[in-house]
Amino acid sequence: MNKAITDGIVFMPPAFAGGLDVWSKEDGTPGSATYDGDPNAALVPSDADFAGCLELIKTTGTQKLRYMGETPVLPGCYLRVTARVKAVAGNLPAVRIAAWAGGAGSAHVTGLDEVGPSVSLTSYGEVVEVSAIIGTTARTGVNMPWTPEVLYAHVGLDLTGPNGGTIRIDDLIVEDITSAFLRDLMDWVDVRDYGAMGDGVTDDAAAFNAADDAANGRSVLVPEGTYYLGSTITIDNPIRFVGTVTMPDNKRLSLKKNFDLPTYISAFGDELVAFKKAVQSLFNFNDHDSLDMGGRKVDLTEPIDIHAAIDNQDAFLIRRVIRNGQFQASTSTAWDDTVVTSQATYSTSDNKTLTGVANVANIEVGSLVTGAGVGREVYVKAKNVGAQTVTLNKSLYGAAGTQNFTFTRFKYMLDFSGMVNMDKFVFSDIEFQCSSKASAIMLPQDGLNFAIRDCYITSPKDRGITSIGGACQGMQIDRCQFLSKEGSQDVQDRTTIAVNINANDAKIRDCRAVRFLHFLVLGGSNYIIQSNHWFQGDSVNQGLRSAGIVFTSVHVSSTVNSNYVDNSFIEWTNEHDATPDYTSGYSFGALSVQNNIFFCTNAAPWFSFFVIKPFGADHFIHGLTCTDNVFKTVNGAIDRVENVDESYAGFDYGRFRNIQFHSNTFNGVNQMTVSPVMLQFDQNTAASTWTLNFGDYMPFGGRVRNVMSVVAENSIDLSGGGKLWSMPYVRVERGATQQEVDLEWESACTGRVHVTGRVDNPN
């Protein structure tokens, strides 16, 4: 680059032959004395070496010669000032290039080097060349490193040493030698050309801003060095980092044209710091909705507190995405669980609050709560130290009174728990390599539409995805893999859980989960669980199997469709109900289980694929569809596919209604479960009352509450001969178990009938 050529800028001062009225004896500033008419200065029109030149007699200690015109000094432009001189008589002085630095308003910019290297003259008639380079950065080879405040120079030279000598000076040459400092054709601007020092101490923020302003579509280069940026910086142009930057935690670096993690890693030289700074910019800059990790892996030795990284807000409601990268947990004590045991009181009248909590200050938000009467996946959503209260994400089914609770805080690679509210956040194509050291993701306290898609959560220490509040509302988990660290352990020894959800409307689709204690613990309603495969078996013959999905509310209004339920079962409870006994409203209902594959190997006979576990009395089923599923076991048959776990309470079977349990396929199952079910009954001895037993077929051991049809096959024969043409009436819910139906005939008779009975009332 040469500004004289490309921009027509004039750097060269005029020849001495043009007149000495523009050549100052002083600094070259307006009004300073000139050599015009000076008896010690003369123009020599013809010299053997110089042609025309200026002859001076040295009369002062430092005799100055300055051009009074303003030679432009531009950021990124390097000027070499050259003078050729020779001594012709008298004492021999020394010569150096010199210049006066001028700023805005013709003010002198002080504190700068304004002279070049000095050269002593040692003989007469010998031509000596002296030169110096002026630039706006302290590069190697720059003799006068000036700051961007300098706008122009009065260039010239100084004569130093003894007086009395006569010196001839050829016309000064000022040339743009920027090309000498370029690595290649210049499509970038260098922050050092705008005053950046790169010493790790000087605040280079202004230089970065100036370089960015000057780039105008070109790249900004940050060369070797450490650049301290003391304020928030936004770079509008492409940027390339050879050196690194440091910033205070509360200052942001926004890279509009290079908003990706590899660039931030180049900028900060540390993956963890780079990710935090990139996240900080993601949530504080509207020009980007996503952070591309560029396929990079970030090694974590501690949890990343997303709220602390963002720094200046605890709520964010605009879509943001982090995609295309990997996090890996490295060995560190920062992943160790924090465990606190405290006494507290629970009342069903305030069913999500613990009061009188001892040592509440030491209990961390996001801690798992365990104790008597506490269901699965109950977490601390918030706490109030002054009031000694803890707010829970779910109610406790049997903890009324005062007891000791244990609060265990797992440590998550990405921890959003400090965010009070966050909507529409997305993880896409991310692998969380938890390495059995850390859990993966803790959600914010509240929010909508948190989405995780095409991600891997591998070997979490305790949990994969944890919700401590309502940020799981409308959550979407699609095409993700959850791989447990406990694959080699027997089912009863496992503790890890892939996902818990408290709120409603989540969609979990096309995922795969391997050998967790539970895949999903779902505490809300209106879920779509579709096309997933979860596997939770082990090698123990007739060993325990755990629930893949756990529903913890009664009226779930959900569909479980087209999944592969592998060596596990669906469990349905009301363990998050503070008053679990049924009194009014909805009981267990509004669940559709359709078109799934249920498969198990080496199962114990008592194993079931679908278990309902009421935690309180008087509950019933009112709305269940279980159709078009395939139930299959190998290496051992099971008794039934469904069961009621009466550890806490049984069902009120007299209130079953709206149950569809049919069109399923049974393989390796001793007793099919069907309702409505059509059974054939043969009465071989004449009787007016035929007792028909439906008990083995009724879902969940329920009663025969209705008969839909009675159809005779062939004739109904009277005991004395002849045929009976009248129809019987039916009595349902007969026998000790109320699983029998009586057909009451007009007369004693024999024959065969097909009777369709059902376990419920249809409405």
Summary of the structure (lengths in Angstrom):
residues: 763
radius of gyration: 43.4
end to end distance: 86.5
largest distance: 161.7
contacts: 2713
relative contact order: 0.05
helix: 10%
strand: 45%
